[in-house]
């Protein structure tokens, strides 16, 4: 859940807790399986196939269950409300041995102002069913949408990231920091 990307206490991230659903799929606004982050209003896939979890999915037995709090990755309450996004920071099951990472993306409510300091914050939790922890989870700002770069690796750069190894599967870990905008970024 993205708690804030802000300047002067104005949150510039639309739908930061993924609560508002939209219809980007023929099945409607409630996720019915994997890779449906586009159902969270304002969010899309930037790379890979990130998932959208929402309590409106009442499936309790399917391997593709994407409900909150119980889903195919384990059990986790939402930070607020009844929804959250999920993505893998490392997958190594590709036959070409390509280490896949998944990214989510949104357009900011207004572009960042060059030279201004912004506070960045989000909450993250390790899924119950994964077999390794991770660090260096971060935020990259861009002047253009990155969704076309799905199969192309980008440089390993973020404007803000955490060195904390995310190991907690029970609670959400708060990640916060600040950075000074060096461009009129319009996407996160």
C-alpha positions as CSV (number, residue, x, y, z in Angstrom):
1,X,0.0,0.0,0.0
2,X,1.4,3.4,-0.9
3,X,0.7,5.7,2.0
4,X,2.0,8.8,0.3
5,X,4.2,10.5,-2.3
6,X,3.7,14.1,-1.2
7,X,4.8,17.7,-1.3
8,X,3.3,20.1,1.3
9,X,1.1,17.2,2.7
10,X,-0.7,16.7,-0.6
11,X,-0.8,13.1,-1.7
12,X,0.2,12.8,-5.4
13,X,-0.6,9.1,-5.7
14,X,-4.1,8.2,-6.9
15,X,-5.8,5.4,-5.0
16,X,-2.9,4.9,-2.7
17,X,-4.5,2.0,-0.8
18,X,-5.9,0.3,-4.0
19,X,-9.5,0.5,-2.6
20,X,-11.1,2.0,-5.6
21,X,-11.8,-0.6,-8.3
22,X,-12.3,0.0,-11.9
23,X,-13.3,-2.3,-14.8
24,X,-10.4,-3.1,-17.1
25,X,-11.4,-6.7,-17.5
26,X,-14.5,-8.4,-19.0
27,X,-15.2,-9.9,-15.5
28,X,-15.9,-6.6,-13.8
29,X,-14.2,-4.6,-11.0
30,X,-13.5,-7.6,-8.7
31,X,-10.3,-9.6,-9.3
32,X,-11.0,-13.2,-10.3
33,X,-7.4,-14.4,-10.7
34,X,-3.8,-13.5,-11.3
35,X,-2.4,-10.4,-13.0
36,X,-5.3,-8.0,-12.5
37,X,-3.7,-4.9,-11.0
38,X,-5.5,-2.8,-13.7
39,X,-8.6,-3.3,-11.6
40,X,-7.2,-0.9,-9.0
41,X,-8.2,2.4,-10.3
42,X,-5.2,4.4,-11.6
43,X,-2.7,1.5,-11.4
44,X,-1.3,-0.7,-14.1
45,X,1.4,-3.2,-14.9
46,X,4.8,-1.7,-15.6
47,X,6.6,-5.1,-15.8
48,X,5.6,-8.7,-15.2
49,X,2.2,-9.7,-14.0
50,X,1.5,-8.0,-10.6
51,X,-1.6,-9.1,-8.8
52,X,-4.6,-7.3,-7.2
53,X,-6.0,-8.6,-4.0
54,X,-9.5,-7.5,-2.8
55,X,-12.0,-8.9,-0.3
56,X,-14.7,-8.6,-2.9
57,X,-13.3,-11.9,-4.3
58,X,-15.0,-14.5,-2.1
59,X,-13.2,-17.5,-3.6
60,X,-11.8,-19.5,-0.7
61,X,-10.5,-22.7,-2.4
62,X,-9.2,-21.9,-5.9
63,X,-5.4,-21.9,-6.5
64,X,-6.0,-18.4,-8.1
65,X,-7.8,-17.0,-5.1
66,X,-7.0,-13.3,-4.7
67,X,-9.1,-12.3,-1.8
68,X,-8.1,-10.4,1.4
69,X,-7.0,-11.5,3.9
70,X,-6.7,-15.1,2.6
71,X,-5.2,-15.7,-0.9
72,X,-2.9,-17.9,-2.9
73,X,0.2,-16.4,-1.2
74,X,-1.0,-16.7,2.4
75,X,-2.9,-14.6,4.8
76,X,-2.5,-10.8,5.2
77,X,-5.0,-8.1,6.3
78,X,-5.1,-4.9,4.3
79,X,-3.3,-1.9,5.7
80,X,-6.6,0.0,5.5
81,X,-9.9,-1.1,3.9
82,X,-9.9,-4.3,2.0
83,X,-7.4,-4.3,-0.9
84,X,-3.7,-4.4,-1.7
85,X,-1.3,-5.0,-4.6
86,X,1.2,-7.9,-4.8
87,X,4.3,-8.4,-6.9
88,X,7.3,-10.6,-7.0
89,X,10.7,-9.0,-6.5
90,X,12.5,-12.1,-7.8
91,X,11.3,-15.1,-9.8
92,X,13.7,-17.6,-11.2
93,X,11.5,-20.2,-13.0
94,X,12.0,-18.9,-16.6
95,X,13.5,-21.6,-18.9
96,X,16.0,-19.0,-20.1
97,X,17.0,-18.4,-16.5
98,X,15.9,-14.8,-16.7
99,X,15.3,-13.4,-13.2
100,X,11.9,-11.8,-13.5
101,X,10.8,-8.8,-11.4
102,X,7.3,-7.3,-11.3
103,X,6.5,-3.6,-11.1
104,X,3.3,-1.6,-10.7
105,X,2.8,1.9,-12.1
106,X,0.5,4.9,-11.7
107,X,0.4,8.3,-13.2
108,X,0.8,11.0,-10.5
109,X,-2.0,13.4,-9.8
110,X,0.3,16.3,-10.8
111,X,3.9,16.3,-12.0
112,X,6.7,16.7,-9.5
113,X,8.4,20.2,-9.3
114,X,12.1,20.3,-10.0
115,X,14.1,21.1,-7.0
116,X,11.4,20.4,-4.5
117,X,11.7,17.8,-1.7
118,X,9.2,15.0,-1.6
119,X,8.3,12.5,1.1
120,X,8.0,8.9,-0.1
121,X,6.2,6.3,1.9
122,X,4.7,2.9,1.5
123,X,4.0,-0.3,3.4
124,X,5.1,-3.8,2.5
125,X,4.8,-7.3,3.8
126,X,6.5,-10.6,2.9
127,X,4.0,-13.2,1.6
128,X,3.7,-16.3,3.7
129,X,4.4,-18.7,0.9
130,X,7.7,-17.3,-0.5
131,X,11.0,-18.9,0.3
132,X,13.2,-15.9,0.6
133,X,13.3,-12.3,1.9
134,X,14.2,-9.3,-0.1
135,X,15.6,-5.8,0.3
136,X,16.2,-2.8,-2.1
137,X,12.5,-2.4,-2.8
138,X,12.0,1.1,-4.1
139,X,10.3,3.7,-6.1
140,X,11.3,4.9,-9.6
141,X,9.8,8.1,-11.0
142,X,9.6,8.6,-14.7
143,X,8.5,11.3,-17.2
144,X,6.9,8.6,-19.4
145,X,5.0,5.4,-18.7
146,X,7.2,2.3,-18.5
147,X,4.6,-0.3,-19.4
148,X,6.1,-0.9,-22.9
149,X,9.4,-1.9,-21.2
150,X,7.9,-5.2,-19.9
151,X,10.4,-7.5,-21.6
152,X,13.3,-5.1,-21.6
153,X,15.5,-4.8,-18.5
154,X,15.9,-1.2,-17.3
155,X,18.9,0.1,-15.4
156,X,18.9,-1.0,-11.7
157,X,18.0,2.5,-10.3
158,X,15.4,3.9,-8.0
159,X,14.9,7.4,-6.7
160,X,14.1,6.0,-3.3
161,X,14.7,2.5,-1.9
162,X,15.2,0.7,1.4
163,X,18.1,-1.5,2.5
164,X,15.8,-3.1,5.1
165,X,15.4,-6.8,4.4
166,X,11.6,-7.4,4.4
167,X,11.0,-10.5,6.5
168,X,7.8,-9.8,8.4
169,X,4.9,-12.0,7.2
170,X,2.5,-10.9,9.9
171,X,2.7,-7.1,9.9
172,X,3.2,-4.4,7.4
173,X,6.6,-2.7,7.4
174,X,6.6,1.1,6.9
175,X,9.2,2.5,4.5
176,X,9.6,6.2,4.4
177,X,12.2,8.7,3.0
178,X,12.7,11.9,1.1
179,X,14.2,12.9,-2.2
180,X,14.6,16.1,-4.3
181,X,13.0,16.0,-7.7
182,X,15.4,16.4,-10.6
183,X,12.8,16.3,-13.3
184,X,9.0,16.9,-13.8
185,X,8.2,13.3,-13.2
186,X,4.7,12.2,-14.0
187,X,4.8,8.5,-13.2
188,X,5.7,6.3,-10.2
